[in-house]
Amino acid sequence: MFTGIIETVATVKEVKQDGSNIHFTIESSLADQLKIDQSVAHNGVCLTVVSISENAYTVTAVAETLAKTNLGTWHTGDKINLERALKLGDRLDGHFVQGHVDATGTCVEKQTLQGSWLYRFRFPGKYAALVIEKGSICINGVSLTAFNVGPDELTVTIIPYTYTHTSFNVIEKDTVVNLEFDVLGKYLLRSRELNS
């Protein structure tokens, strides 16, 4: 379980295909604080640490993960958001994030405002019921508030701190991002489907 509050931005050091899996070696200041078998959110995708070196560690993405996320587009040198799993007793500053990406979305607009940045994203319309005005959305692992919600689009605004301390500063028009919709909304929608 995560919160969508990014701890650090890391760099993809190596991408290695292994059958239908891909092993990613991540260079990060967190590497020496991790343990093998720990869960870490990478751009919002929960992956398990499988090996650790001095200033880097490796995770593996299976075919299902690659199909549902933007991990298949990662290259050496790419910047990614990292968050370690929530510890019991920590403050929940963002919202409940599982690290289970529902779909990818595409940036269709980026505006630089006076002191903030506005991004508009298009997402698959079948998820429209899970996106509400002023509701929580997780984009590339970042907990944000959606507004100007349409049938297949939503808008978020990024403050300077978030812009500087996450990989949002490399998102431009046509960038593909990972989306995780609010888990509470997913349970409510499922309950309604079963009871109708």
C-alpha positions as CSV (number, residue, x, y, z in Angstrom):
1,M,0.0,0.0,0.0
2,F,1.3,3.5,-0.9
3,T,0.1,7.1,-0.6
4,G,1.1,8.7,-3.8
5,I,3.6,11.0,-2.1
6,I,6.9,10.6,-4.0
7,E,10.1,10.1,-2.0
8,T,12.6,10.6,-4.8
9,V,13.2,10.6,-8.5
10,A,15.4,7.8,-9.8
11,T,17.1,6.9,-13.1
12,V,16.7,3.8,-15.2
13,K,20.2,2.4,-15.4
14,E,19.6,-0.8,-17.4
15,V,16.7,-2.4,-19.3
16,K,17.2,-6.2,-20.0
17,Q,14.7,-8.4,-21.8
18,D,14.3,-11.9,-20.4
19,G,11.7,-13.9,-22.3
20,S,8.4,-12.1,-21.7
21,N,9.8,-10.3,-18.7
22,I,11.9,-7.2,-18.4
23,H,14.5,-6.6,-15.7
24,F,15.0,-2.9,-14.8
25,T,18.0,-1.8,-12.9
26,I,17.3,1.5,-11.1
27,E,19.9,3.9,-9.8
28,S,18.6,5.6,-6.7
29,S,19.6,7.2,-3.4
30,L,17.2,4.7,-1.8
31,A,19.1,1.6,-3.0
32,D,21.1,1.2,0.3
33,Q,17.9,1.4,2.3
34,L,16.1,-1.3,0.5
35,K,15.9,-5.0,1.1
36,I,15.4,-7.9,-1.3
37,D,11.6,-8.8,-1.6
38,Q,10.5,-5.2,-0.6
39,S,7.8,-3.5,-2.6
40,V,8.5,-0.2,-4.2
41,A,6.2,1.9,-6.4
42,H,7.9,2.9,-9.7
43,N,5.8,5.6,-11.5
44,G,2.9,4.1,-9.5
45,V,3.7,0.4,-10.4
46,C,4.4,-1.8,-7.4
47,L,7.4,-3.9,-8.2
48,T,9.5,-6.3,-6.0
49,V,13.2,-5.7,-5.4
50,V,15.1,-8.8,-6.6
51,S,18.7,-7.7,-6.2
52,I,20.7,-4.7,-4.8
53,S,24.1,-3.3,-5.6
54,E,25.9,-0.3,-4.2
55,N,23.7,2.5,-5.6
56,A,21.2,0.6,-7.6
57,Y,18.7,-2.3,-7.4
58,T,16.8,-4.5,-9.9
59,V,13.1,-5.2,-10.3
60,T,11.3,-7.4,-12.7
61,A,8.1,-6.7,-14.7
62,V,6.1,-9.6,-16.1
63,A,4.0,-9.5,-19.3
64,E,0.8,-8.5,-17.5
65,T,2.5,-5.5,-15.9
66,L,4.0,-4.5,-19.2
67,A,0.6,-4.7,-21.0
68,K,-1.2,-2.5,-18.4
69,T,1.5,0.1,-17.8
70,N,4.0,2.4,-19.6
71,L,7.0,0.3,-18.3
72,G,7.5,-1.2,-21.8
73,T,8.4,2.3,-23.0
74,W,11.2,2.9,-20.4
75,H,14.7,3.4,-21.7
76,T,18.1,3.9,-20.1
77,G,18.3,7.4,-18.6
78,D,14.6,7.8,-18.1
79,K,13.5,9.5,-14.8
80,I,10.9,7.7,-12.7
81,N,9.1,8.4,-9.4
82,L,9.8,6.2,-6.4
83,E,7.8,5.6,-3.2
84,R,8.4,2.9,-0.7
85,A,5.5,1.1,0.9
86,L,3.5,2.9,3.6
87,K,4.5,2.0,7.2
88,L,1.8,1.4,9.7
89,G,1.5,4.5,11.9
90,D,2.7,6.9,9.1
91,R,0.6,9.9,8.1
92,L,-1.5,9.3,5.0
93,D,-0.7,12.6,3.2
94,G,-2.0,11.5,-0.2
95,H,-4.7,8.8,-0.7
96,F,-4.7,5.0,-0.6
97,V,-2.7,3.8,-3.6
98,Q,-2.2,0.1,-4.3
99,G,0.4,0.3,-6.9
100,H,-1.8,-1.7,-9.3
101,V,-2.1,0.4,-12.4
102,D,-5.5,0.3,-14.1
103,A,-4.7,1.8,-17.4
104,T,-2.4,4.2,-19.2
105,G,-3.4,7.7,-20.2
106,T,-2.0,10.3,-22.6
107,C,-1.1,13.9,-21.9
108,V,-3.1,16.0,-24.4
109,E,-2.2,19.4,-23.0
110,K,0.4,21.0,-20.9
111,Q,0.2,24.7,-19.8
112,T,2.8,26.7,-17.9
113,L,0.9,29.0,-15.7
114,Q,2.1,31.7,-13.3
115,G,3.5,29.5,-10.5
116,S,1.9,26.2,-11.5
117,W,1.5,23.7,-14.4
118,L,-1.8,22.4,-15.8
119,Y,-1.9,19.0,-17.4
120,R,-4.9,17.5,-19.3
121,F,-4.9,13.7,-19.7
122,R,-7.1,11.4,-21.9
123,F,-7.9,8.0,-20.5
124,P,-10.0,5.0,-21.7
125,G,-13.7,6.0,-21.5
126,K,-14.6,2.7,-19.8
127,Y,-13.1,4.1,-16.6
128,A,-15.3,7.3,-16.6
129,A,-17.3,6.2,-13.6
130,L,-14.1,6.0,-11.5
131,V,-13.1,9.6,-12.1
132,I,-15.0,12.3,-10.3
133,E,-14.7,16.1,-9.9
134,K,-12.3,16.9,-7.1
135,G,-11.6,13.1,-6.6
136,S,-8.3,11.4,-6.1
137,I,-6.3,10.1,-9.1
138,C,-2.8,8.6,-9.1
139,I,-0.7,9.6,-12.2
140,N,2.8,8.1,-12.5
141,G,2.6,7.4,-8.8
142,V,1.7,10.9,-7.8
143,S,-1.5,11.5,-5.7
144,L,-3.4,14.3,-7.4
145,T,-6.9,15.9,-7.5
146,A,-8.8,15.7,-10.7
147,F,-11.0,18.5,-12.0
148,N,-12.7,19.5,-15.3
149,V,-13.5,15.8,-15.6
150,G,-15.1,14.7,-18.9
151,P,-16.1,11.3,-20.2
152,D,-12.5,10.4,-21.2
153,E,-10.4,13.4,-20.0
154,L,-9.3,15.0,-16.7
155,T,-7.2,17.9,-15.6
156,V,-4.7,18.3,-12.8
157,T,-2.6,21.2,-11.6
158,I,1.0,20.7,-10.3
159,I,2.6,23.0,-7.7
160,P,6.2,24.0,-8.0
161,Y,7.4,21.6,-5.3
162,T,5.7,18.6,-7.1
163,Y,7.0,19.8,-10.5
164,T,10.6,19.9,-9.1
165,H,10.5,16.8,-6.9
166,T,8.8,14.3,-9.3
167,S,9.2,13.3,-12.9
168,F,6.2,15.6,-13.9
169,N,8.8,18.0,-15.3
170,V,9.5,15.6,-18.1
171,I,5.9,15.0,-19.0
172,E,4.9,16.8,-22.3
173,K,2.1,16.5,-24.8
174,D,1.7,12.9,-26.0
175,T,3.6,11.4,-23.0
176,V,2.0,8.1,-21.9
177,V,1.5,7.9,-18.1
178,N,0.3,5.3,-15.6
179,L,-3.2,5.8,-14.1
180,E,-4.5,4.2,-10.9
181,F,-8.1,5.1,-10.1
182,D,-9.3,5.5,-6.5
183,V,-9.7,2.1,-4.9
184,L,-12.7,3.2,-2.9
185,G,-14.5,4.1,-6.2
186,K,-13.6,0.7,-7.6
187,Y,-15.1,-1.2,-4.7
188,L,-18.3,1.0,-4.9
189,L,-18.6,0.4,-8.6
190,R,-18.2,-3.3,-8.2
191,S,-20.7,-3.5,-5.4
192,R,-23.2,-1.6,-7.6
193,E,-22.6,-3.9,-10.5
194,L,-23.2,-7.0,-8.4
195,N,-26.3,-5.6,-6.8
196,S,-28.0,-4.4,-10.0
